[in-house]
Amino acid sequence: MDSLSETLELCRRITSGYRPALRNSPVADCTRRFELLPLRYAAVGGNPAQRARLPKLPGYLSPFQEVGELTHSSYAIRPLREGFLYLLIKRHSAPAYEWHSQYRVAPNGSLLYISSDAPWAPAPSAGNLDEILRGFGWTITLYDLDDIQELRPLFSPSPLTPRMLDNYRLLDEEYRSSLPTIDIARFIQPSDAPPQPHVLKHDQLNWVADFKAQNDADLQALLDLQPFNNDQIVSPHASRQALAPLVNHSKPRGAAIVIEDAIGITQELNAWRNAAVEDVKTQWLARTVEPGVDNERKLLVAQSFLEIEKLYPQMVAEQIVKREVMAEKVRNQPHLHPEIYLFSERASQQADAHDERMKPHLAQFEREVRSKVQARQDAGEFRKRFDQKYGHLVDRQAMHDQLDGFEQAMQHAQQAAEDRAKDHTRWVVSERLLQALDRYDNADLINGLAFAEQTGQCVIGMELSEGGTKVLDHWWRSDVADRGNLAIRGITYNQEDLREELAALLEAAKRTTVSVILRPAGSTCQASPCRCQCLWAHQHPVRTDAGTEQHGQHRPVCLVRRAGAASAAHRDPQQHGPRTAPGFAADLVRFGA
């Protein structure tokens, strides 16, 4: 009997412990309950055949009409990505808006209830299974729906500061009005009630791309290529069960809400454009053409050999000139023992005088030798010498074919990137993105660092397209205080005081430049560094390859491109610059005739 009692008690404890997990909700005890399954709008990149497998969304689930339809990507509904979810609620019984709940979203889609003061705090340790499981889930529980007047969801990849949470709670026109409104009253209507924007009923979850992909291997393969792709704990079957009406009831027990994620969409479109160039690496350069040899290896060998062949005649000519000039200098040296110069000041002075007298002769001699050598070079003597020594070892036509193949692959990738950039460009300058970025605190440096990280993922690589370059140029030339100037907001970490300081520096640079321009002819520029260059560098962050002493002859180099190249080189140095390959001669044999 004792054994049976212990077994029954163990079963009771296990059942009690798993009850919160079966509810799928991290919230607490109360009366009437309604489950919310939070999802997000996303952009999925792929070719037309791949994107045709995505669920076709109805018109009321297409909220981005003012931004425009996507041409080389498609909008889709997907589970939440890693970030932070907030629910702003207005109840009839309360005089003001309040934050109903705040969650940290894990990469797998689980929700952890958090405090706004400690958004990164780890999950609290619990003494029993019930306390552990009740803090996790993938749905949110609402209570007393009749008392809820308005619900506004907010998702951000970074936590909001307490000041920004207060702004959205208290300020309607500037902040709260930018959040979509969910009509709670329609939640408690029968299942056959008309649909509403941003809401999915329990029998419409097949419009979620990840749910449909569980029975579509090709669609799953497409989703696996997208950013923010992680294994999800969100279960389609369990979600339908949690949201559907009870047997013999017409009112649903829950619904799915689709939340705007403008930052995520912009980053997905940016990654899809960049993927066009990445495809050259993964699909062309990495392709094996011979056992143990890929296209990248053959390309590097062809580039190196043809570059050496091009430079060889000039290198030989320079060596001949240097050798002949040195020989002439030696022939005309006074025949004195070197020790005499060490211990005789007079001999040293005589040698210096001799060298000075010989300078005109040596200069004339060098010109004559260089003219003769140039004639030999123009006649093709050195090129013929290289060909006789190395030409029979390689197949030049194969090398040129390799370069042509790479050029064609790059042109195709560049065209694809230009086409995809149109979608990204519309989003990166959209009001939707600016509203999402307004959630970052412009008076909190830690939050500003998060802003710089997220905007960086929105724009990295966009200088490689013509449309992206135009946007960047516009930003560098725009007012520092412009809300849409993401370049300046990024380099100042979205901090208002830093932007004000930068504006003051620009104004000072302008005044200094005017004084330099108005200085009388013949006067020297006292500004250091040169303000003529500083003004350009401050107004349009560029760098010059030439020295600052040659005004007006600088070649500007965009800092964004420089930084992007440096970052890429830091990630993978072998992809930026010649790869040192052992056995260069052995590689040449691969092109042998």
C-alpha angles and dihedrals in degrees: 000000000000090000092052092048092051091049092050091047090051091051090049092052093048092049091048092048095052096044094091092048091053088052087054090211131118096203132095149254124306144116125280112018137199123186123225120198107200117213133165141226112247141176118235120199123208144112118292094262092052094046091049087072092063116101113269107242120216121239096260089060094056103087101162102076093130091056093046140237118299117246104189098025134038135226115245141171114244138163118277117281125221111299142078130307125202131183118204113199135187113198126195089229094053126070096218143028118275137187105254095194143338126213141185110223114217121214089257092056099255118141123227118193109233142181117245089229093057109028094160097047112130120249109282116254113246134204097223141026094255094059092046096050098042091067094060136062142107101250133063124226122222124192134202097017091183089066095050111097099176140004125198120180122204128191125188131170087224129046118262117239118240089253092056092046088055091048092056091044096048108025115067106175097042100039121355096054090063090066119087117249122231116207102229094184090067091055092075095049120104119283092256093060117124115276124256131208118277093011131109123192122222092262093050098062090106085080088071105099095216092051092051091046091064087076097033116067094187092053090047090053089053093050090049088064094055127095119258090032112155136148107274130216089201105115119206093205095047091045092054090048092050094049102038123095119261118259111289091011128110102197116087121237093218149349140211120248120203113217127205116247106180093165092052093047092050091049091048092051090047091051091048091055092048090048089069090070093038088058089065088061097043100036104031112019094042094047112117111231098170132016105290093356126100132187092262092059093050092045093053092048092048092048093048096047096046091046091052090047090053095049098039099086093051092045092052092046092052091049092052093049093049092048095049094046091049091049092051090049091052092048091056097046117114110255099242128137112258092235089065090065091050097054103025117072090187092054090049091052091048090052091051090050090049092052090050091052091049096053096087091046093049092047091052091045091051091051091051093047092046090051092052093045091047089055090053090048092049089051089059097245096136094041089052090049091054091047093051092049101042110004096087090056097064144043105236093188090058089051092051090047089053091052091046091051091052092047091052092049091050093048090051091048092047091051091049090049091050091051094048092045091070091070092045094047092055091053099043091059096037126120088231091064092046091052090052091049090050086074090075116093112244091201099051117079096198089054088046091058089054089050091054091050094050096044089047089058088050095056110023110127096010091118088072091072127065094234092048092050091054091052092049092048090050091052094050090051096044129097114283090231094052110124091215094053097104092170094062093037089053099049090045092047089240089287115149095210092053092051090050090051091049091050090053091051091051092051091049090049091052092052092048091049092052090052090051092050092049094048112117118262114275095028118121127241109251096185114109117226094027108268091210087067095034092059091055092043093051097042094041110020100228134136129218128226093206126070121270093244094076102070117202094013099086122123106221117225116194112240091214091059092044091050092047092051092046091049091049091048089050091053095048117002092183091066093057113057135004115318113231104233123188116235100027090175090054090053090052089057088063087070091046117139 
